[in-house]
């Protein structure tokens, strides 16, 4: 790879660190099978011997286990584990070669670059990638330093530990910079080529109402015959140049709570991301788990119902779009909203002008734009939602029962009728009024 961060080969270290040649796996009888390319493995064995390389393979395996345990984003099944292991193992071997004085040219390896490219494709964030690299380097450094202490010459051990530490951290600094560069470059390439084509394909799919002949799913890399949950994530900031990486990461994080068998995340414009996933287990339980995720400041999201098949793919997305459109005009109760929480209001507000006209007519003086009327409306809404229980409404509003009873009487005076009359229409009118800013 081409990089502005050049790693200088360590030609002079071989004689200073003779203990590297005595490295050997801790459990040779159950040696881990190498995941590196044959060329990389064979070259390493030729340069430093089989024992040290087998030791590096074992360390790489332990590093992969640690990263998968500490950072859930990396733990998505056997395939993702092996892709990650290819990177950690090849990097451990690369560091071994560098410390032995071999000309490695670059700190990064082809396997590490391929792994980072896979991270971009899977929606793993740059922050998670750098955290994984940090764990990688921490475990790797611990293994080399422990080996130095165990195998190095006692008379020169402290000096050797210092040399190893300095060289390792120089290697790690360059490696992390190179991997960040690869990540950002791949993200830009991904955004301008594959993603653009996928967005066009998905947009056509959403506009049509025909069945899938198999070609669409194949081109998407996403099966359409299963169950789907759709979401939309967007930036609520006034500055629309939102961090697309953060939005994409948030969408991926939310979809992971569904324990999905597959997922699809698409940045569809400045400050907005679409996502779909096929949940495993109970979709309702998984969505309930999703609702516990805390979103970054300035980021909001909506999620549709779970629905099956290609029609379900479209329907869940339409629900998310309807909720998204509604929440552009109101202050949502939370940053993450289910369509089921706003479905009635979304339907009522489909014709905004008629809905507001209906609300003003239904509420009369109770629809006045002042703080007092707003408190009365909130009390009436809570009273209706708690099936006419003054006590339950008082608990919900955190006021006394007498306050609720008084406000209900005042509201009925402003309405000119009992709340029990036209209760459904009254509740709908209150919902519409809640969209407006008091």
N, C-alpha and C positions, 0 to 999 in steps of 0.2 A: 504493500500500500504506500501511497505518497502522503507524507506528513511533514508539517513544519517542526515537529518535535522529534529530533533524531536521537536514537539511543546509541551511545558509543560502545562498541564491542570491548569486552574486558579481556584482552589478550594476556595480561600479566598476572591474573589471579590463580592460575592453575598450580603453580609451585607453592603459592602461599597457603593454599587450602587443600592439602593432600588428603584430608579426611573425606572429602567428597567422593573419592574413588571407593571408599569402604561403605558407602550407603547401600542398604539392602532393605527389602520390604520386611515389615514386622511379622507378617504371616506368609512366608514363602510357599507353604504347602497349599494355601488357598489364594494364590495370587489373583489379583483383579485383572481381567482381560482388558488390554488397552483399547481406548476409544479414539485415539489419535489416528491421523492418516498414516498409512504404512511408510510413506516416504519420510515423514517427520520422525517416526519411531525408529526406523532403521538408521537414519543419520545420527540420531542421538546415541543409539547403542554403539555405533562405530566410533563416536567421539569420546564417550565417557564410560562405556561398558554397560552390560545388561543389568547388573545389580542396582546401580544408581537410577537407571531409567525405570526399572520395576518399582523402586521406592517412590519415584515421582508419580507414577501411575496410581499407586496406592494413596498417596497424599491428595492427588486430584480427585479421587473418589470420595475421600473424607470431606474435602472442601465442598463438593457438590451436595453431599448430604446436609452439611451445615447450612448452606445457602437455602436449600429447599425447605429446611425446617424453620429458619429464621424469617424468611421473606415469602409468604404464601403465593405471591404472584408468580413465582418460578415453579411452583409445584402443581403442574397440570397434567400429571400422568407420566407413564414410562418414556414416551417419546421426548417430552420436554426435558426429562431428567438426563437422557442420553445426549441430547444436543448441548445442554449445559456442561455435562461431564467432558465432552470433547474440548470445550473451551478451557475449563479449569485444568484439565490434565495437560493439554498442549502448552498452556502458560507455565505450569509448574516445570515441565521439561525445558521450556525456553529459558526460564530463570536458572535452572540447573546448568544448562550449557553456558549461559553468560557468566555465571560464577566460576565455571571451570576454565574460562578463558577462550571459549569458542567464539567465532565471529557470527553473531546471530542477526546483525543488521538492524532488525526491528524488535521492539519489545513485544509487539502483538504478533499473533499467528493467524494463518488463514482460518483455522477453526474458530478462533475468538471473534474474528470479523464476521464469519458466517453466523455465529451465535447471536451477536448484536443485531444483525439484520433480521434474524428470526424474532428477536424481542420486539422490534418495530412492528413486524407483521402481526404479532400476537397482542399488541397494545400495551406492552409493559413500558412504564414511563421511564424517562431519563433518570429521574430521582431513584427509582427502584433499581435501575441498571447500575448506577453509581454505588448504591448501597450494597448490591451484590458484589461488585468489584472490591469494595472495602472489606466485606466479610472474606472474600477470596484471599486478599492480601494478608489479612490478619491471621487466618489459619495457616497459610503458606509460610509466612514469616515465623510463626511459632514453631512449625515443623523444622525449618532450616536451623533456627537458633537452638532448638533442643538437640538436633543432630550434632551441631557444632560443639555444644557442651559435653555431649556423650562421647564423641569420637575424636575431638580435637586434642592437640598436644596440651596437657595441663599447664606446662610452663608458658605457653603462648596463647592460652585460651581467651583471655580478655581482649587481647589485641585482635584476634581472629573474629570474635563476636562483633567488635566494633567495625571491622572491615566488611563483614557480611551484612551488618545492619545498614551501613552507609550505601553499599552497592544495591542492596535489595530495595531500599526506599527510593533510590534514584531510578531504578527499573520501574517501580510501581507508579511513580509520578508520571513518567513518560507513557506507560501503558494506559493509565486512566485517561490522560489527555487524548491519546490516540483513539480509544474506544468512544469517548464523548464526541470526537470529530466524526467517527464512523456513524454513530447514532444520528447525529444531526443531519449529516449528508444523506443517509438512507431515508430519514423522515421526509426531507425535502423531495427526494426522488419519488418516494412512495406517494406523496401528496399530489404530485403533478402528473403522474402517469397511471398507475394501476387504480388508485382511488378515484380519479376523475372518470375513468371508464366504468368503474363499479357504480358510482353515483348515477351516471346516465342510465345504466342497466336497471338499477333499483327504481329510479324515477319512472321509467317506462313501465316497470312491473306494477307500481302503485297506481298508475293512471289507467291501466288496462283492467279487464275483469275476466280474462281468459284463464284457462288452466295452464299448469306448467308441463311442457312436453319433455322435461328432463334436461334440456339444454340450458335453461336459465340457472337452475340450481348448480349445474356443473360449472358454468362460467363464474357464478358467485362464490363457489366453494362453500355453499351453505344450503343444506337440505331444506326444502320447502314443505315436505309432507308431514312434518312433525308439529309439535306444539310450539308457539312463539309468544314471547313477551316483548313488546316494543317500548322504547323510552326515547325521550328527547332531553338533552342536557344543553343548557345555554348560559351565557353570561348576562347577568342582570345589571351590569355596570353601564353607565352612560357611554363610556369609551368602548366602542364596538370592536376594537382591535384586541379582543380577548386572547389569552394564551390558548391556542388550539391544542397544544400538548396537554395542558392541564384539563381541558374539557374532555379530551379523548380518554385521558387516564381516569377521570371521574366516571365516565360512562362505563369503562371497562371494570372499574371497581364495583359499581352498582350491579352490573351483569354477573359478576363472579359470585354474588350472594345467592344467585339462582342455582349454583353448582351446575352450570350448563354443560350440555354435551356438545354445543357449538355456539359461537357468538359472531356477530357482525357489527362493527363500529365504523361509522362513516362521518367525517367532517364535511358538512354540506354547505357551509358558508361561514362568513366571519362571525364568530361567537356562537355557533350552533353545531351540535353533533347528534346524529341519529344512531340508535342502537337496537339490535334484536338479539335474543338468545333463546335457546330451547332448554327449559328448566328440567332438572331431574327431580323425581319425587313430586310432592304436592306443590303445585304452582302457587296456590294461595299462601301456603306456609313460607315458601321461598320469598314471595313478594313482601310478606309481613317482616321477614328477616331483612330484606332490602331497606325497608322504611326506617330501620335503626341506624343506617349509615349517616354519618355527619358530613355534609358537603362543605367544600372550601368557601370562604367568604366571597360573595358576589356571584356564586354559581347556583343555579336552580335546575330542577329536573321534574319531569312528569313521566308516569308509567301507565300503560294501558293494561286491560285485562289479558289474561292468557287465552289464546285462541289457536285452533288447529288448522293445519293445511295452508295452502297458498292464500285462501280467503282470510284465514286467521292472521297471517302475516300482514295483510293489508288492513284488516279491521283493527288489530291492536295498535298499529301505527296511526290510523285515522283517529282513534280515541286519544292517543298522545298528542296529536296535532290539535285536536279540539281543545284539550286542556291547556296546551301551550298558548293557543290563540286567546283563550279566556283570561289566562293569567297575565297577559300583556296589559290588561285593562284594570287589574285589581291587585291588592296587596294580599298575597297568599298567606294562609295560616302557618305554613312552614316552607322550607326551601325544596322539599321533596314531596310531591303531591300525587296521589293515585287518581286516575280518571274517575273511579267509583266514588271518590269524595266530592267531585264537582260535576258529575254527569248531568244531574237535573238542571243545575244552574247553566251548564254549557248549552243544553237544549233550549232553555228559556231565552238565553241571550243570543241565540242564532240570528234572530231579527232584533238587533239592539234597540232601534228606535221604538218599535212597537212594545218591546219589553219595558222600556223606561216609561212609556206612556201608560201602560197597564199598571205599573208600580205606583206612579203618582196618583192615578185615579183611585186605586184600591186603598192607599194609605191616607190620602187626604192630608189633614194637618199633622198626622203622625210622621209624614215624610218631610217635615221641615228640616232645613239644613242648619241645625244648631246642636250644641252639645247635649242639651236636655232631651231633645227628641231622639238623638242618637242613643242615649242611655235607655230610653223607653223602648226603642226598637230592639235593642240587644236583649232586654229583659223579656219582651214578648216572644222573641225567637227562642230563647232558652226555655221559656214556659211551654211553648208548643213542642219543642224537641224532647222535653221530659214528660210528655203526655199530660200536661196540665198540673204538674206537681210543684207547688210553691217551694217546698223544701228542697227538692232536687235542683230546681232552677237556682235557688239561693246558693247551694253548694257549688254549682257550676260557675256562677258569677262572683262567688266569694263575697256575698253580701248577706244581710239578715233576711229571714223569711218575711218579716213585716215590711221590709223595703220592697221585696218582690210584689207582695200583695198591693202595696200602695201604688207602685208603678203600673201594675196591670189595670187598676181602677182608672188611673189617669190616662192610660193608653186607650181604654175603652171610651172614655169621655171624648178624646180627640177623634177616634174613629166614628163615634156616633152609634156604636152597636157593640154587642157582646163578642168577645174574641172567638167563641165557639161557632159563630156564624161565618160561613165562608172561610173556614180555617185553612184549607188547602191553598186557596187563592191568597190569603193573607201571608202564609208562610212563603209562597213563591214571590210575592211582592217584596217581602223583607230580604229575601236572597238577592233579588235584583238590586235593591237599594244598597246592599252590602258591597256591591261592586264599585259604587261611587265613593269618592273620597269625602267624608264628612268634614 
